[in-house]
Amino acid sequence: MSTTPPGPPPAPPPGPPAAAPGAAPPKSSGGGNIWLILFIVAGVLFVGALIFGIISFTGKSSAEDDKDKAQKELASTKSELGTTKGAGQILGDLVTTGAKSADALKSCTDSGADLQRAAVSILNAKQDGTDVNPLIDSLNTQINQTRSTCTTSDQAYQDFVDALNKVKSR
């Protein structure tokens, strides 16, 4: 047996030389990468514009809500102010009417006390045996004054009760 050494390997087919491993692939002409870059830039700009639009919209909505809220508070304050002025006027009337009523009641009480003193004086004079006819005329005048004063007092009291009822009804 004869052993012959193997021969050289067959030659590669003719064509362009093979690229070395790890080398960059050949560049293609046509600029396909520029469209990718433009697409990415356009996407970033679109997302930025979208975010800006959302922020602007919610900012305006919030400002409009604040404006509406402020207008409602203003209307409420005006309403309360009107009610307060009305209540203040009613309370002022009530206090004035109450003061007039108190003055009239005091006058009636004072007149009643004066009438009582005059009556006691007449009784004392009668016990002493003095003529009471001149004193009776004075007493009758005082009775009429007391009636008039107390009638005015009754009316002042009724005015006060009416004013009080007016406040209660509101």
N, CA and C of each residue as an Amber inpcrd file, in Angstrom:
protein
   510
   0.7890000  -1.1210000   0.0000000   0.0000000   0.0000000   0.0000000
   0.8560000   1.2160000   0.0000000   0.4460000   1.8590000  -0.7460000
   1.2580000   3.0590000  -0.8450000   0.4610000   4.2040000  -0.2880000
   1.0930000   4.9750000   0.3900000   0.4190000   6.1540000   0.9600000
   0.9120000   7.3690000   0.2100000  -0.0090000   8.0190000  -0.2980000
   0.3520000   9.2530000  -0.9940000  -0.1980000  10.4170000  -0.1650000
   0.5680000  11.3900000  -0.1110000   0.0550000  12.5460000   0.6660000
  -1.1150000  13.2030000  -0.0790000  -2.0340000  13.7430000   0.6420000
  -3.1850000  14.3770000  -0.0260000  -2.7330000  15.6020000  -0.7680000
  -3.4680000  15.9580000  -1.7060000  -3.1380000  17.0870000  -2.5450000
  -3.7040000  18.3990000  -1.9800000  -3.3710000  19.4220000  -2.5870000
  -3.8850000  20.7320000  -2.1000000  -5.3910000  20.8010000  -2.2670000
  -6.0160000  21.5630000  -1.4490000  -7.4770000  21.6730000  -1.5310000
  -7.8610000  22.3300000  -2.8340000  -9.0680000  22.1380000  -3.2440000
  -9.4820000  22.7280000  -4.5180000  -9.5210000  24.2390000  -4.3920000
  -9.3430000  24.9670000  -5.3760000  -9.3070000  26.4290000  -5.3900000
 -10.7260000  26.9870000  -5.3180000 -10.8800000  28.1060000  -4.6800000
 -12.2260000  28.7140000  -4.6090000 -12.6430000  29.1930000  -5.9850000
 -13.9480000  29.3280000  -6.1690000 -14.4020000  29.7690000  -7.4890000
 -13.9940000  31.2070000  -7.7360000 -13.8590000  31.5560000  -8.9390000
 -13.4520000  32.9400000  -9.1960000 -14.5780000  33.9020000  -8.8430000
 -14.3010000  35.0800000  -8.3120000 -15.2660000  36.1180000  -7.9250000
 -14.5810000  37.1540000  -7.0540000 -15.3650000  38.0110000  -6.4580000
 -14.7390000  39.0430000  -5.6170000 -14.1010000  38.3930000  -4.4040000
 -13.0850000  39.0060000  -3.9150000 -12.4090000  38.4130000  -2.7600000
 -13.3160000  38.4430000  -1.5310000 -13.2300000  37.4910000  -0.6880000
 -14.0590000  37.3910000   0.5120000 -13.6080000  38.4170000   1.5140000
 -14.5850000  38.9800000   2.2540000 -14.2590000  39.9950000   3.2510000
 -13.6830000  39.3090000   4.4710000 -12.8340000  40.0410000   5.1130000
 -12.2140000  39.4910000   6.3010000 -13.2410000  39.4720000   7.4460000
 -13.1560000  38.4600000   8.3010000 -14.1230000  38.4340000   9.4080000
 -13.9640000  39.6720000  10.2920000 -15.1230000  40.2760000  10.7900000
 -15.0920000  41.4410000  11.6570000 -15.0410000  42.7350000  10.8920000
 -14.9960000  42.6990000   9.6020000 -14.9370000  43.9360000   8.8290000
 -16.3430000  44.4720000   8.6500000 -16.4710000  45.7920000   8.4260000
 -17.7710000  46.4380000   8.2340000 -18.3920000  45.9770000   6.9450000
 -19.7370000  45.8480000   6.9370000 -20.3760000  45.4360000   5.7000000
 -20.2370000  46.5330000   4.6630000 -20.3060000  46.1920000   3.4460000
 -20.1380000  47.2120000   2.4280000 -21.2780000  48.2150000   2.4950000
 -21.0130000  49.5100000   2.2620000 -22.0020000  50.5770000   2.2870000
 -22.8330000  50.5080000   1.0370000 -24.1430000  50.6740000   1.2870000
 -24.9990000  50.6770000   0.1110000 -25.3030000  52.1180000  -0.2290000
 -25.4060000  52.3910000  -1.4260000 -25.7360000  53.7400000  -1.8300000
 -27.2380000  53.8520000  -1.8780000 -27.8360000  55.0300000  -1.5840000
 -29.2690000  55.2160000  -1.6010000 -29.7310000  55.9760000  -0.3780000
 -28.9830000  56.0950000   0.6970000 -29.3000000  56.8950000   1.8720000
 -30.5020000  56.4270000   2.6520000 -30.7160000  55.1850000   2.8740000
 -31.8410000  54.6610000   3.6420000 -31.7970000  55.0790000   5.0960000
 -30.6230000  55.3180000   5.6290000 -30.4780000  55.6970000   7.0390000
 -31.0250000  57.0960000   7.3080000 -30.9880000  57.9940000   6.3580000
 -31.4600000  59.3650000   6.5600000 -32.9540000  59.3730000   6.8470000
 -33.7150000  58.4730000   6.1770000 -35.1550000  58.4190000   6.4110000
 -35.4650000  57.9170000   7.8120000 -34.6670000  56.9980000   8.2920000
 -34.8530000  56.4940000   9.6500000 -34.6060000  57.6060000  10.6620000
 -33.5600000  58.3650000  10.4520000 -33.2190000  59.4720000  11.3570000
 -34.3360000  60.5200000  11.3320000 -34.7940000  60.8700000  10.1300000
 -35.8710000  61.8510000  10.0210000 -37.1530000  61.3440000  10.6850000
 -37.4460000  60.0740000  10.5540000 -38.6250000  59.4990000  11.1840000
 -38.5230000  59.5830000  12.7110000 -37.3760000  59.2860000  13.2660000
 -37.1640000  59.3490000  14.7180000 -37.3060000  60.7900000  15.2210000
 -36.6880000  61.7420000  14.4900000 -36.7690000  63.1600000  14.8810000
 -38.2270000  63.6250000  14.8260000 -38.9410000  63.2560000  13.7620000
 -40.3400000  63.6500000  13.6280000 -41.1760000  63.0340000  14.7610000
 -40.9070000  61.8040000  15.1350000 -41.6250000  61.1510000  16.2370000
 -41.3890000  61.8590000  17.5590000 -40.1310000  62.2330000  17.8200000
 -39.8010000  62.9440000  19.0630000 -40.5130000  64.2890000  19.0870000
 -40.4970000  65.0090000  17.9630000 -41.1800000  66.2960000  17.8970000
 -42.6900000  66.1360000  18.0970000 -43.2640000  65.0950000  17.5080000
 -44.7010000  64.8520000  17.6500000 -45.0570000  64.5720000  19.1100000
 -44.2760000  63.7190000  19.7700000 -44.5290000  63.4050000  21.1770000
 -44.3800000  64.6680000  22.0270000 -43.3680000  65.4890000  21.7510000
 -43.1830000  66.7450000  22.4880000 -44.3600000  67.6860000  22.2960000
 -44.8180000  67.8040000  21.0510000 -45.9720000  68.6620000  20.7720000
 -47.2150000  68.1320000  21.4620000 -47.3820000  66.8360000  21.5050000
 -48.5290000  66.2270000  22.1570000 -48.5050000  66.5090000  23.6560000
 -47.3730000  66.3560000  24.2590000 -47.2290000  66.6360000  25.6940000
 -47.5000000  68.1170000  25.9710000 -46.9500000  68.9940000  25.1570000
 -47.1620000  70.4270000  25.3150000 -48.6490000  70.7650000  25.1790000
 -49.3080000  70.1500000  24.2180000 -50.7390000  70.3940000  24.0160000
 -51.5670000  69.9510000  25.2050000 -51.2330000  68.7900000  25.7570000
 -51.9730000  68.2900000  26.9170000 -51.7760000  69.2180000  28.1090000
 -50.5500000  69.6280000  28.3290000 -50.2660000  70.5350000  29.4500000
 -50.9890000  71.8650000  29.2480000 -50.9480000  72.3910000  28.0450000
 -51.6250000  73.6570000  27.7730000 -53.1250000  73.5230000  27.9600000
 -53.7050000  72.4350000  27.4920000 -55.1500000  72.2380000  27.6160000
 -55.5630000  72.1440000  29.0760000 -54.8420000  71.3430000  29.8680000
 -55.2040000  71.2180000  31.2740000 -54.9410000  72.5060000  32.0170000
 -53.9530000  73.2630000  31.6450000 -53.6970000  74.5580000  32.2670000
 -54.8400000  75.5150000  32.0130000 -55.3450000  75.5750000  30.7770000
 -56.4680000  76.4500000  30.4590000 -57.7180000  75.9740000  31.1740000
 -57.9260000  74.6920000  31.2220000 -59.1030000  74.1550000  31.8920000
 -59.0690000  74.5120000  33.3710000 -57.9070000  74.3990000  33.9760000
 -57.7580000  74.7350000  35.3830000 -57.9920000  76.2250000  35.6040000
 -57.4720000  77.0530000  34.7140000 -57.6640000  78.4970000  34.8380000
 -59.1390000  78.8530000  34.6650000 -59.8120000  78.2030000  33.7240000
 -61.2420000  78.4700000  33.5380000 -62.0370000  77.9980000  34.7400000
 -61.6480000  76.8500000  35.3090000 -62.3230000  76.3690000  36.5090000
 -62.1300000  77.3530000  37.6580000 -60.9040000  77.8640000  37.8110000
 -60.6230000  78.8440000  38.8600000 -61.4520000  80.1070000  38.6470000
 -61.5820000  80.5300000  37.4010000 -62.3640000  81.7290000  37.0900000
 -63.8310000  81.4950000  37.4390000 -64.3730000  80.3450000  37.0390000
 -65.7650000  80.0260000  37.3520000 -65.9850000  79.9650000  38.8640000
 -65.0410000  79.3550000  39.5580000 -65.1500000  79.2390000  41.0090000
 -65.1270000  80.6180000  41.6560000 -64.2450000  81.4940000  41.1810000
 -64.1570000  82.8490000  41.7250000 -65.4420000  83.6290000  41.4580000
 -66.0240000  83.4440000  40.2680000 -67.2750000  84.1420000  39.9600000
 -68.4110000  83.6440000  40.8520000 -68.4530000  82.3470000  41.1100000
 -69.4850000  81.8120000  41.9910000 -69.3210000  82.3340000  43.4100000
 -68.0790000  82.3920000  43.8930000 -67.8260000  82.9120000  45.2330000
 -68.2130000  84.3830000  45.3210000 -67.9230000  85.1450000  44.2590000
 -68.2880000  86.5620000  44.2350000 -69.8060000  86.7220000  44.2980000
 -70.5170000  85.9350000  43.5220000 -71.9780000  86.0060000  43.5310000
 -72.5170000  85.6240000  44.9100000 -71.9450000  84.5900000  45.5100000
 -72.3690000  84.1620000  46.8370000 -72.0990000  85.2460000  47.8740000
 -70.9290000  85.8780000  47.7700000 -70.5730000  86.9430000  48.7020000
 -71.5120000  88.1290000  48.5460000 -71.8340000  88.4730000  47.2900000
 -72.7750000  89.5770000  47.0630000 -74.1330000  89.2380000  47.6580000
 -74.5680000  87.9950000  47.4900000 -75.8530000  87.5700000  48.0340000
 -75.8350000  87.6470000  49.5610000 -74.7530000  87.1450000  50.1590000
 -74.6440000  87.1910000  51.6140000 -74.5760000  88.6270000  52.1000000
 -73.8860000  89.4740000  51.3680000 -73.7750000  90.8720000  51.7520000
 -75.1430000  91.5320000  51.7250000 -75.9100000  91.2430000  50.6730000
 -77.2620000  91.7840000  50.6010000 -78.1120000  91.2760000  51.7560000
 -77.9790000  89.9930000  52.0720000 -78.7190000  89.4150000  53.1860000
 -78.2600000  90.0280000  54.5000000 -76.9730000  90.2440000  54.6300000
 -76.4320000  90.8390000  55.8460000 -76.9290000  92.2700000  56.0120000
 -76.9340000  93.0210000  54.9100000 -77.4470000  94.3890000  54.9910000
 -78.9110000  94.3750000  55.3860000 -79.6920000  93.4770000  54.7740000
 -81.1000000  93.3710000  55.1120000 -81.3010000  92.9690000  56.5620000
 -80.5100000  92.0000000  57.0200000 -80.6060000  91.5560000  58.4120000
 -80.1720000  92.6740000  59.3490000 -79.1460000  93.4010000  58.9570000
 -78.6870000  94.5260000  59.7750000 -79.7610000  95.5900000  59.8910000
 -80.4480000  95.8470000  58.7850000 -81.5310000  96.8340000  58.8040000
 -82.6650000  96.3620000  59.7000000 -83.0200000  95.0890000  59.5770000
 -84.1070000  94.5460000  60.4010000 -83.7280000  94.5710000  61.8780000
 -82.4830000  94.1680000  62.1830000 -82.0410000  94.2010000  63.5770000
 -81.9960000  95.6290000  64.1100000 -81.5440000  96.5570000  63.2550000
 -81.5400000  97.9630000  63.6700000 -82.9500000  98.4470000  63.9770000
 -83.9020000  98.0820000  63.1160000 -85.3030000  98.4450000  63.3630000
 -85.8090000  97.8060000  64.6520000 -85.4370000  96.5590000  64.8770000
 -85.8670000  95.8520000  66.0820000 -85.3230000  96.5370000  67.3350000
 -84.0460000  96.9060000  67.2970000 -83.4450000  97.5730000  68.4600000
 -84.1070000  98.9240000  68.6930000 -84.3370000  99.6770000  67.6210000
 -84.9840000 100.9900000  67.7550000 -86.3970000 100.8290000  68.3210000
 -87.1470000  99.8850000  67.7680000 -88.5050000  99.6450000  68.2460000
 -88.4940000  99.1750000  69.6960000 -87.5520000  98.3240000  70.0420000
 -87.4270000  97.8450000  71.4220000 -87.1000000  98.9680000  72.3820000
 -86.2260000  99.8810000  71.9480000 -85.8730000 101.0180000  72.8020000
 -87.0830000 101.9280000  73.0160000 -87.8380000 102.1810000  71.9560000
 -89.0540000 103.0100000  72.0840000 -90.0650000 102.3330000  73.0050000
 -90.2000000 101.0200000  72.8420000 -91.1320000 100.2720000  73.6840000
 -90.7010000 100.3330000  75.1430000 -89.4190000 100.1740000  75.4010000
 -88.9100000 100.2360000  76.7770000 -89.1370000 101.6160000  77.3830000
 -88.9170000 102.6780000  76.5910000 -89.1640000 104.0370000  77.0890000
 -90.6390000 104.2320000  77.4290000 -91.5160000 103.7430000  76.5330000
 -92.9520000 103.8910000  76.7690000 -93.3880000 103.0940000  77.9990000
 -92.8450000 101.8900000  78.1650000 -93.1840000 101.0950000  79.3490000
 -92.6860000 101.7700000  80.6270000 -91.5290000 102.3660000  80.5630000
 -90.9890000 103.0960000  81.7270000 -91.8840000 104.2820000  82.0590000
 -92.3350000 104.9980000  81.0330000 -93.2340000 106.1360000  81.2720000
 -94.5350000 105.6670000  81.9060000 -95.0710000 104.5660000  81.4180000
 -96.3020000 104.0190000  81.9780000 -96.0920000 103.6170000  83.4390000
 -94.9760000 102.9690000  83.7190000 -94.6740000 102.5480000  85.0880000
 -94.5330000 103.7620000  86.0020000 -93.8010000 104.7740000  85.5320000
 -93.6280000 105.9980000  86.3300000 -94.9760000 106.6820000  86.5810000
 -95.8030000 106.7380000  85.5440000 -97.1230000 107.3550000  85.6790000
 -97.9830000 106.5690000  86.6590000 -97.9060000 105.2530000  86.5980000
 -98.6410000 104.4120000  87.5530000 -98.1780000 104.6420000  88.9790000
 -96.8660000 104.7880000  89.1620000 -96.3320000 105.0580000  90.5040000
 -96.8050000 106.4190000  91.0050000 -96.8200000 107.4240000  90.1100000
 -97.3160000 108.7480000  90.4930000 -98.7920000 108.6670000  90.8780000
 -99.5850000 107.9130000  90.1190000-101.0010000 107.7400000  90.4120000
-101.1900000 107.0640000  91.7650000-100.3670000 106.0810000  92.0380000
-100.4500000 105.3810000  93.3290000-100.1710000 106.3570000  94.4730000
 -99.1450000 107.1670000  94.3320000 -98.8070000 108.1380000  95.3860000
 -99.9610000 109.1330000  95.5850000-100.5630000 109.5780000  94.4740000
-101.6810000 110.5170000  94.5900000-102.8670000 109.8640000  95.2940000
-103.1390000 108.6100000  94.9800000-104.2520000 107.9060000  95.6250000
-103.9830000 107.7430000  97.1130000-102.7640000 107.3980000  97.4640000
-102.4060000 107.2420000  98.8810000-102.5510000 108.5810000  99.5950000
-102.1440000 109.6690000  98.9360000-102.2780000 110.9990000  99.5440000
-103.7460000 111.3310000  99.8190000-104.6280000 110.9890000  98.8760000
-106.0570000 111.2520000  99.0580000-106.5990000 110.4250000 100.2180000
-106.1950000 109.1630000 100.3040000-106.6520000 108.3200000 101.4140000
-106.1640000 108.8650000 102.7560000-104.9210000 109.2890000 102.7880000
-104.3790000 109.8680000 104.0330000-105.1340000 111.1440000 104.3960000
-105.4180000 111.9690000 103.3920000-106.1480000 113.2110000 103.6590000
-107.5510000 112.9060000 104.1880000-108.2160000 111.9160000 103.6270000
-109.5600000 111.5340000 104.0530000-109.5350000 111.0610000 105.4960000
-108.4710000 110.2950000 105.8630000-108.3540000 109.8170000 107.2470000
-108.1420000 110.9880000 108.2060000-107.4470000 112.0200000 107.7120000
-107.1860000 113.1850000 108.5660000-108.4250000 114.0900000 108.6390000
-109.4310000 113.8200000 107.8470000-110.6420000 114.6090000 107.8620000
-110.5690000 115.8200000 106.9610000-109.6040000 115.8530000 106.0270000
-109.4340000 116.9670000 105.1020000-110.3980000 116.7980000 103.9490000
-110.8110000 117.9500000 103.3220000-111.6640000 117.9120000 102.1340000
-110.8310000 117.3650000 100.9760000-111.2560000 116.2660000 100.3720000
-110.5000000 115.5900000  99.3130000-110.9940000 115.9440000  97.9220000
-112.0670000 116.7610000  97.8040000-112.6000000 117.0930000  96.4800000
-111.5660000 117.7610000  95.5770000-110.7910000 118.7350000  96.0270000
-109.7660000 119.2950000  95.1290000-108.7080000 118.2550000  94.7570000
-108.4160000 117.3570000  95.6440000-107.4230000 116.3150000  95.3600000
-107.9760000 115.2950000  94.3520000-109.2830000 115.0580000  94.3870000
-109.9010000 114.0740000  93.4840000-109.8180000 114.5820000  92.0510000
-110.0120000 115.8820000  91.8440000-109.8880000 116.4280000  90.4870000
-108.4750000 116.1940000  89.9540000-107.4980000 116.4280000  90.8190000
-106.1030000 116.1960000  90.4300000-105.8730000 114.7110000  90.1370000
-106.4800000 113.8370000  90.9660000-106.3410000 112.3890000  90.7700000
-106.9690000 111.9620000  89.4440000-108.1500000 112.5090000  89.1170000
-108.7890000 112.1720000  87.8450000-107.9130000 112.5980000  86.6520000
-107.2980000 113.7670000  86.7380000-106.3920000 114.2210000  85.6760000
-105.2100000 113.2590000  85.5490000-104.7000000 112.8590000  86.6950000
-103.5620000 111.9360000  86.6840000-103.9740000 110.5610000  86.1490000
-105.1780000 110.1080000  86.4350000-105.6690000 108.8250000  85.9040000
-105.7390000 108.8990000  84.3810000-106.2490000 109.9840000  83.8400000
-106.3390000 110.1620000  82.3850000-104.9490000 110.1720000  81.7410000
-104.0010000 110.8630000  82.3850000-102.6220000 110.8900000  81.8580000
-102.0190000 109.4820000  81.8700000-102.2610000 108.7400000  82.9320000
-101.7260000 107.3850000  83.0480000-102.3340000 106.4850000  81.9680000
-103.6690000 106.6200000  81.7560000-104.3130000 105.8400000  80.6880000
-103.6720000 106.1460000  79.3370000-103.4880000 107.4150000  79.0340000
-102.9070000 107.8260000  77.7480000-101.4720000 107.3050000  77.6130000
-100.7010000 107.4650000  78.6700000 -99.3090000 107.0100000  78.6450000
 -99.2430000 105.4950000  78.4780000-100.0780000 104.7700000  79.1770000
-100.0370000 103.3050000  79.0980000-100.6070000 102.8020000  77.7830000
-101.5690000 103.5330000  77.1850000-102.0590000 103.1480000  75.8650000
-100.9340000 103.2910000  74.8400000-100.1800000 104.3880000  74.9280000
 -99.0120000 104.5660000  74.0540000 -98.0030000 103.4560000  74.3080000
 -97.8500000 103.0790000  75.5560000 -96.9330000 101.9960000  75.9120000
 -97.4050000 100.6770000  75.3230000 -98.7090000 100.4260000  75.3730000
 -99.2550000  99.1990000  74.7850000 -98.9740000  99.1500000  73.2840000
 -99.1620000 100.2740000  72.6110000 -98.9090000 100.3270000  71.1710000
 -97.4170000 100.1170000  70.8780000 -96.5470000 100.7260000  71.6860000
 -95.0990000 100.5580000  71.4980000 -94.7090000  99.0980000  71.7180000
 -95.3280000  98.4590000  72.7110000 -95.0550000  97.0430000  72.9600000
 -95.5090000  96.1960000  71.7740000 -96.6830000  96.4890000  71.2330000
 -97.1860000  95.7350000  70.0790000 -96.2790000  95.9290000  68.8690000
 -95.7710000  97.1530000  68.6780000 -94.8250000  97.4140000  67.5790000
 -93.5630000  96.5720000  67.7490000 -93.0980000  96.4590000  68.9930000
 -91.9150000  95.6460000  69.2690000 -92.1840000  94.1670000  68.9800000
 -93.3400000  93.6690000  69.3950000 -93.7000000  92.2700000  69.1410000
 -93.7910000  92.0200000  67.6380000 -94.3730000  92.9650000  66.9020000
 -94.4610000  92.8200000  65.4430000 -93.0750000  92.7830000  64.8060000
 -92.1790000  93.6560000  65.2570000 -90.8100000  93.6660000  64.7180000
 -90.0940000  92.3610000  65.0440000 -90.3160000  91.8560000  66.2390000
 -89.7050000  90.5880000  66.6390000 -90.2300000  89.4320000  65.7860000
 -91.5260000  89.4320000  65.5280000 -92.1090000  88.3920000  64.6700000
 -91.5660000  88.4900000  63.2500000 -91.3220000  89.7050000  62.7940000
 -90.7450000  89.8990000  61.4590000 -89.3650000  89.2710000  61.3670000
 -88.5690000  89.4310000  62.4160000 -87.2300000  88.8260000  62.4480000
 -87.3410000  87.3110000  62.5050000 -88.2700000  86.8000000  63.2750000
 -88.4340000  85.3490000  63.3970000 -88.8710000  84.7180000  62.0910000
 -89.6640000  85.4560000  61.3110000 -90.1790000  84.8970000  60.0700000
 -89.1320000  84.8500000  58.9740000 -88.0310000  85.5170000  59.1190000
 -86.9800000  85.5130000  58.0900000 -86.0500000  84.4310000  58.3220000
